[in-house]
Amino acid sequence: MYSGVFVALCSCYDHNGAVNPSAVKRLVKYLIEQGVQGLYVGGSTGEGMLQTEEERKAVFAAAAEEARGKVTLIAHVGAITTKESAALAVHAKENGADAISAIPPFYFPYTEDDVKRHWQAIMEAAELPFIIYNFPAATGFQVSKPLLAELCRSGQLLGIKTTSYNVYELQQFKETGGPGFHVFSGPDQQYLPSRVMGSSGGIGGTYAAMPELYLRIEQSFQAGRIEEARYWQVAANALSTEFHKYGSLATIKEIIRLRSGIDCGVPRLPIRSLRQEDLGRVRELSQIIEKHALVRAAAISPSEMATS
């Protein structure tokens, strides 16, 4: 239930910048049809920090309506206040979330005790399995092993999503949590390295633009074909590097539109949209992904692809 490829879902807006529930449902349906194992709604890729509480609820309700009972559904409910986080957690439970997740509170210099109380209040509000979202570069707070061990004793802590390129740290979190504790890799570029070091899978934004690649990584890893999995991870990394040049969120949304016909709108300011002069290159990236997708569908090996 908590293993494999979990898409960090992007939010969908209409041409006026309002949340578009219909487009959210179509995107969820499309991703489920591709075979992903789960969805993570309302996180960084979902622009949750740029939305009101009511908008976040609307996005999750739409996603849940389409996904409930089909894939594992995780609601990111982290907010700058404990009150808002708890309200989002309750809403997620009412709408059928399998688990909830949250970043630590941010902006002010919180202590570990402050963060612990914040997360405990969220867990108590919804009484759902809880996944810590550790993102030090964005929040300024680093989850320590002692804090993790203390929270594990609550019995409600399911795991941790860690967005850091430190695979050793990921392995240490896994060891601290013990048997049955789930660790998810945040950086898309280290899906495979994290799996090798004991993660349950990954939660990533670029997965939505190229789910076939990450599903092939997972498939190859499960079959013990590590060199093949490495090939697909390198291919995904090359594309991710290109995404960053033009703005990852805007590029993801445009490639989704090109590949599925689903218009997710543009990211909210201050996140930049695609520049007109970059559209041609993004179309080329979409075509590269389509080629990879055809290779996966035909079960062609990397060596065969290299000679094609």
LOVO-119742 format. One line per field, with one value per residue (C-alpha): x, y, z; chain; residue number from 1; residue in one letter. Coordinates in pm, whole numbers. Each point is the difference from the previous one (the first is absolute). Example, Ala and Ser with C-alpha at 12.3 -4.5 7.8 and 13.67 -1.06 7.14 Angstrom:
// LOVO-119742
x <- (1230	137)
y <- (-450	344)
z <- (780	-66)
unit <- (A	A)
pos <- (1	2)
code <- (A	S)
This chain:
// LOVO-119742
x <- (0	290	252	102	-68	-203	-71	19	-310	8	-302	-219	-127	-236	86	-98	239	-274	24	-142	-145	-99	358	129	-228	111	365	-52	-183	283	269	-190	-33	378	38	142	-31	-114	-54	135	-233	65	377	269	-87	-365	76	-172	183	-138	-364	-265	-130	-322	191	213	-314	-153	305	12	-374	17	303	-157	-326	188	272	-172	23	219	344	154	-93	218	-106	268	-157	301	-57	158	-254	-98	-368	-4	202	-241	-302	152	73	-361	-120	239	-138	-359	84	164	372	206	265	97	334	139	309	104	-130	228	120	54	295	-193	155	-34	-261	-200	4	-84	-307	-105	22	-164	-296	-43	13	-253	-235	-38	120	142	343	243	300	252	108	365	106	281	85	-354	-90	333	-79	188	-163	242	20	-94	-311	-94	46	-220	-278	15	-112	-337	-103	-155	318	6	314	193	37	345	95	375	274	156	-74	192	-246	-288	150	44	-364	-99	214	-137	-359	57	-197	-316	110	-30	256	-78	252	-93	257	-117	361	73	-296	220	282	-260	-162	336	54	-337	-263	-356	-9	-5	-235	80	-138	164	-157	-323	173	175	-158	114	367	-43	-226	270	260	-223	-77	368	96	-262	128	360	108	196	199	-324	-150	310	-45	-352	100	274	-253	-242	278	99	-358	-37	312	-163	-324	187	137	-347	-173	-92	-363	-85	180	-177	-339	77	125	-311	-207	199	-15	-351	-193	-70	46	128	39	314	174	-96	222	270	71	88	-186	165	146	-119	351	22	-315	179	256	-268	-184	323	27	-357	90	304	-223	-244	284	97	-364	-22	317	-145	-328	186	223	312	322	234	259	-257	-103	360	35	-339)
y <- (0	236	-123	120	309	273	306	337	135	345	223	93	353	148	299	237	-168	-169	-364	-225	-315	-153	16	-142	-302	-54	18	-250	-237	28	-77	-298	-136	25	-233	219	-138	314	374	266	300	356	-1	211	-107	57	363	-56	287	241	-97	90	-267	-28	-38	-277	-178	34	-152	-292	-66	-16	-229	-226	-30	-152	-193	-136	-379	-18	114	102	361	220	355	254	223	199	373	287	-35	-306	96	-3	-320	-175	120	-129	-332	-39	85	-258	-270	93	-34	-341	66	-309	209	360	176	337	214	161	352	255	363	27	-180	-289	-244	-376	9	258	-215	-313	166	122	-345	-169	240	-89	-371	35	206	-266	-325	-113	-148	292	61	268	221	85	284	195	215	141	12	53	-292	-328	-308	-165	-370	55	198	-267	-275	189	51	-366	-90	164	-303	225	91	-198	142	296	166	154	253	0	-139	-173	-370	-87	213	-184	-333	127	108	-347	-160	231	-77	-372	-281	117	364	155	239	183	182	357	83	-161	-41	-257	-232	-300	79	40	-334	-172	152	-113	257	-114	211	361	297	230	271	-90	-346	151	114	-331	-273	-272	62	-25	-302	-164	80	-160	-301	-58	46	-250	-252	46	155	283	97	36	204	220	62	130	210	167	68	154	207	145	110	139	210	149	65	216	223	118	-21	-345	56	184	-263	-287	159	67	-354	-140	214	-113	-368	-32	302	103	373	56	375	188	14	274	301	38	-337	76	-117	-124	264	0	-73	-316	-168	-162	-171	-119	-159	-180	-128	-130	-187	-156	-119	-147	-198	-134	-87	-202	-186	-89	-115	-224	-135	84	-26	299	-167	-42	362	118	-167	114)
z <- (0	68	-252	-344	-209	172	-212	173	-168	-158	51	-295	-62	-257	-220	281	244	205	109	-272	165	-333	-129	330	-43	-360	101	282	-235	-255	258	139	-353	-36	297	278	351	179	11	234	-12	118	33	-165	-355	86	96	333	167	-263	55	254	236	-202	-327	147	116	-346	-170	240	-19	-380	3	262	-190	-293	186	307	13	-311	118	330	76	220	90	78	266	117	53	191	282	199	-21	-380	-19	237	-197	-324	170	111	-351	-148	230	-85	-370	24	30	83	174	68	-18	106	-14	328	70	-163	0	378	166	158	246	-29	277	-196	-312	196	153	-345	-156	297	-23	-368	76	282	-221	-268	158	-334	-77	-11	-226	94	-289	62	-234	173	-303	-7	370	176	234	0	151	242	77	369	-101	-252	257	247	-254	-101	350	-69	-205	-265	-186	-324	-157	-131	-338	-12	-266	24	-220	302	-52	316	198	-165	103	356	16	-115	268	269	-96	5	-169	-173	-8	-347	-141	-325	-215	-93	-269	-323	-110	269	-25	-72	247	273	-87	17	347	135	-94	-66	-314	-109	5	-289	-224	-331	31	-138	-318	-62	215	-241	83	376	-31	-211	268	262	-219	-75	366	116	-256	116	-332	159	-309	-194	284	-1	-374	53	300	-204	-278	250	154	-336	-58	354	-54	-309	191	251	-275	-97	338	126	95	-321	-209	176	-67	-365	-62	168	-239	-303	94	142	-121	361	57	354	-49	98	337	242	44	106	-167	-360	-306	-317	-227	-359	-126	213	-132	-294	220	242	-293	-89	358	-24	-319	169	283	-252	-155	342	67	-321	95	338	-154	-243	282	-201	196	42	-222	-277	36	-23	-339	-132)
unit <- (A	A	A	A	A	A	A	A	A	A	A	A	A	A	A	A	A	A	A	A	A	A	A	A	A	A	A	A	A	A	A	A	A	A	A	A	A	A	A	A	A	A	A	A	A	A	A	A	A	A	A	A	A	A	A	A	A	A	A	A	A	A	A	A	A	A	A	A	A	A	A	A	A	A	A	A	A	A	A	A	A	A	A	A	A	A	A	A	A	A	A	A	A	A	A	A	A	A	A	A	A	A	A	A	A	A	A	A	A	A	A	A	A	A	A	A	A	A	A	A	A	A	A	A	A	A	A	A	A	A	A	A	A	A	A	A	A	A	A	A	A	A	A	A	A	A	A	A	A	A	A	A	A	A	A	A	A	A	A	A	A	A	A	A	A	A	A	A	A	A	A	A	A	A	A	A	A	A	A	A	A	A	A	A	A	A	A	A	A	A	A	A	A	A	A	A	A	A	A	A	A	A	A	A	A	A	A	A	A	A	A	A	A	A	A	A	A	A	A	A	A	A	A	A	A	A	A	A	A	A	A	A	A	A	A	A	A	A	A	A	A	A	A	A	A	A	A	A	A	A	A	A	A	A	A	A	A	A	A	A	A	A	A	A	A	A	A	A	A	A	A	A	A	A	A	A	A	A	A	A	A	A	A	A	A	A	A	A	A	A	A	A	A	A	A	A	A	A	A	A	A	A	A	A	A	A	A	A)
pos <- (1	2	3	4	5	6	7	8	9	10	11	12	13	14	15	16	17	18	19	20	21	22	23	24	25	26	27	28	29	30	31	32	33	34	35	36	37	38	39	40	41	42	43	44	45	46	47	48	49	50	51	52	53	54	55	56	57	58	59	60	61	62	63	64	65	66	67	68	69	70	71	72	73	74	75	76	77	78	79	80	81	82	83	84	85	86	87	88	89	90	91	92	93	94	95	96	97	98	99	100	101	102	103	104	105	106	107	108	109	110	111	112	113	114	115	116	117	118	119	120	121	122	123	124	125	126	127	128	129	130	131	132	133	134	135	136	137	138	139	140	141	142	143	144	145	146	147	148	149	150	151	152	153	154	155	156	157	158	159	160	161	162	163	164	165	166	167	168	169	170	171	172	173	174	175	176	177	178	179	180	181	182	183	184	185	186	187	188	189	190	191	192	193	194	195	196	197	198	199	200	201	202	203	204	205	206	207	208	209	210	211	212	213	214	215	216	217	218	219	220	221	222	223	224	225	226	227	228	229	230	231	232	233	234	235	236	237	238	239	240	241	242	243	244	245	246	247	248	249	250	251	252	253	254	255	256	257	258	259	260	261	262	263	264	265	266	267	268	269	270	271	272	273	274	275	276	277	278	279	280	281	282	283	284	285	286	287	288	289	290	291	292	293	294	295	296	297	298	299	300	301	302	303	304	305	306	307	308)
code <- (M	Y	S	G	V	F	V	A	L	C	S	C	Y	D	H	N	G	A	V	N	P	S	A	V	K	R	L	V	K	Y	L	I	E	Q	G	V	Q	G	L	Y	V	G	G	S	T	G	E	G	M	L	Q	T	E	E	E	R	K	A	V	F	A	A	A	A	E	E	A	R	G	K	V	T	L	I	A	H	V	G	A	I	T	T	K	E	S	A	A	L	A	V	H	A	K	E	N	G	A	D	A	I	S	A	I	P	P	F	Y	F	P	Y	T	E	D	D	V	K	R	H	W	Q	A	I	M	E	A	A	E	L	P	F	I	I	Y	N	F	P	A	A	T	G	F	Q	V	S	K	P	L	L	A	E	L	C	R	S	G	Q	L	L	G	I	K	T	T	S	Y	N	V	Y	E	L	Q	Q	F	K	E	T	G	G	P	G	F	H	V	F	S	G	P	D	Q	Q	Y	L	P	S	R	V	M	G	S	S	G	G	I	G	G	T	Y	A	A	M	P	E	L	Y	L	R	I	E	Q	S	F	Q	A	G	R	I	E	E	A	R	Y	W	Q	V	A	A	N	A	L	S	T	E	F	H	K	Y	G	S	L	A	T	I	K	E	I	I	R	L	R	S	G	I	D	C	G	V	P	R	L	P	I	R	S	L	R	Q	E	D	L	G	R	V	R	E	L	S	Q	I	I	E	K	H	A	L	V	R	A	A	A	I	S	P	S	E	M	A	T	S)
